[in-house]
Amino acid sequence: MEETLKCYGVCKNGEIVYKYTKENKESYSFYKFEFSGNAFKTIAFYRNDSNGNGVYDENDEYECNETICTFEEWTSSAEGYFSIDKNGDVQILHMMEWKDYNESKKR
């Protein structure tokens, strides 16, 4: 039973995105930090491949901010946060792009 926590990085609006996976379940949580350093969750998305067919579809379990919802409601709530391709893979939107200004690599 493998458990993983991945930090995607920082979105252009300052939110930090984490993905947590365990078995057939995964969640995406977006956090903001106050000036004091305290973090608060702005929104969270959860999905569980409850029928175990390897595909997140209408027959699985979904939540948005701890509220049970349908697949359609979940994808609608996710607009602006991430997109989902035809294979069900999530692509986080509006991520900051970092440039490497390391002078040693310019030679």
One Martini backbone bead per residue (centre of mass of N, CA, C, O) as a GRO file, in nm:
protein
  107
    1MET     BB    1   0.081   0.048   0.031
    2GLU     BB    2   0.113   0.336  -0.135
    3GLU     BB    3   0.239   0.659  -0.036
    4THR     BB    4   0.190   1.000  -0.159
    5LEU     BB    5   0.361   1.328  -0.169
    6LYS     BB    6   0.307   1.612  -0.386
    7CYS     BB    7   0.471   1.898  -0.500
    8TYR     BB    8   0.409   2.118  -0.762
    9GLY     BB    9   0.388   2.418  -0.646
   10VAL     BB   10   0.334   2.741  -0.789
   11CYS     BB   11   0.097   2.954  -0.846
   12LYS     BB   12   0.018   3.264  -0.974
   13ASN     BB   13  -0.171   3.314  -0.698
   14GLY     BB   14   0.017   3.152  -0.457
   15GLU     BB   15  -0.052   2.868  -0.467
   16ILE     BB   16  -0.017   2.548  -0.323
   17VAL     BB   17   0.034   2.215  -0.457
   18TYR     BB   18  -0.116   1.899  -0.363
   19LYS     BB   19  -0.053   1.541  -0.389
   20TYR     BB   20  -0.249   1.259  -0.284
   21THR     BB   21  -0.168   0.905  -0.255
   22LYS     BB   22  -0.380   0.595  -0.226
   23GLU     BB   23  -0.413   0.369  -0.418
   24ASN     BB   24  -0.730   0.471  -0.564
   25LYS     BB   25  -0.647   0.748  -0.432
   26GLU     BB   26  -0.700   1.115  -0.470
   27SER     BB   27  -0.556   1.445  -0.399
   28TYR     BB   28  -0.620   1.805  -0.425
   29SER     BB   29  -0.439   2.078  -0.276
   30PHE     BB   30  -0.494   2.424  -0.191
   31TYR     BB   31  -0.260   2.675  -0.077
   32LYS     BB   32  -0.219   2.939   0.157
   33PHE     BB   33  -0.020   3.212   0.282
   34GLU     BB   34   0.050   3.390   0.535
   35PHE     BB   35   0.264   3.618   0.656
   36SER     BB   36   0.309   3.434   0.923
   37GLY     BB   37   0.289   3.117   0.779
   38ASN     BB   38   0.011   3.037   0.766
   39ALA     BB   39  -0.196   2.780   0.657
   40PHE     BB   40  -0.458   2.750   0.398
   41LYS     BB   41  -0.726   2.605   0.260
   42THR     BB   42  -0.907   2.666  -0.039
   43ILE     BB   43  -0.900   2.374  -0.192
   44ALA     BB   44  -1.050   2.040  -0.258
   45PHE     BB   45  -0.977   1.724  -0.426
   46TYR     BB   46  -1.153   1.406  -0.464
   47ARG     BB   47  -1.068   1.059  -0.562
   48ASN     BB   48  -1.225   0.725  -0.628
   49ASP     BB   49  -1.162   0.402  -0.753
   50SER     BB   50  -1.411   0.207  -0.641
   51ASN     BB   51  -1.418  -0.021  -0.887
   52GLY     BB   52  -1.113  -0.083  -0.996
   53ASN     BB   53  -1.069  -0.006  -1.331
   54GLY     BB   54  -0.847   0.246  -1.369
   55VAL     BB   55  -1.090   0.462  -1.385
   56TYR     BB   56  -1.212   0.785  -1.387
   57ASP     BB   57  -1.562   0.794  -1.334
   58GLU     BB   58  -1.907   0.793  -1.282
   59ASN     BB   59  -1.853   0.525  -1.074
   60ASP     BB   60  -1.725   0.713  -0.867
   61GLU     BB   61  -1.567   0.901  -0.614
   62TYR     BB   62  -1.653   1.244  -0.505
   63GLU     BB   63  -1.487   1.558  -0.394
   64CYS     BB   64  -1.559   1.897  -0.269
   65ASN     BB   65  -1.483   2.016   0.014
   66GLU     BB   66  -1.617   1.753   0.158
   67THR     BB   67  -1.825   1.716  -0.086
   68ILE     BB   68  -2.036   1.529  -0.232
   69CYS     BB   69  -2.011   1.430  -0.583
   70THR     BB   70  -2.010   1.436  -0.903
   71PHE     BB   71  -1.828   1.422  -1.180
   72GLU     BB   72  -1.942   1.683  -1.305
   73GLU     BB   73  -1.905   1.863  -1.053
   74TRP     BB   74  -1.601   1.820  -1.022
   75THR     BB   75  -1.509   1.929  -1.302
   76SER     BB   76  -1.643   2.206  -1.268
   77SER     BB   77  -1.486   2.289  -1.003
   78ALA     BB   78  -1.192   2.260  -1.151
   79GLU     BB   79  -1.216   2.500  -1.298
   80GLY     BB   80  -0.900   2.676  -1.294
   81TYR     BB   81  -0.712   2.439  -1.167
   82PHE     BB   82  -0.781   2.191  -1.373
   83SER     BB   83  -0.720   1.938  -1.605
   84ILE     BB   84  -0.867   1.664  -1.806
   85ASP     BB   85  -0.794   1.402  -1.973
   86LYS     BB   86  -0.887   1.114  -2.148
   87ASN     BB   87  -0.718   0.944  -1.909
   88GLY     BB   88  -0.753   1.123  -1.626
   89ASP     BB   89  -0.538   1.329  -1.621
   90VAL     BB   90  -0.379   1.580  -1.438
   91GLN     BB   91  -0.359   1.943  -1.501
   92ILE     BB   92  -0.213   2.200  -1.376
   93LEU     BB   93  -0.290   2.533  -1.352
   94HIS     BB   94  -0.106   2.821  -1.338
   95MET     BB   95   0.194   2.779  -1.334
   96MET     BB   96   0.493   2.853  -1.246
   97GLU     BB   97   0.783   2.971  -1.405
   98TRP     BB   98   1.121   2.883  -1.393
   99LYS     BB   99   1.434   3.037  -1.396
  100ASP     BB  100   1.774   2.979  -1.489
  101TYR     BB  101   2.054   3.197  -1.367
  102ASN     BB  102   2.302   3.024  -1.403
  103GLU     BB  103   2.614   3.117  -1.506
  104SER     BB  104   2.758   2.833  -1.553
  105LYS     BB  105   2.549   2.748  -1.798
  106LYS     BB  106   2.644   2.976  -2.023
  107ARG     BB  107   2.929   2.843  -2.132
   0.00000   0.00000   0.00000
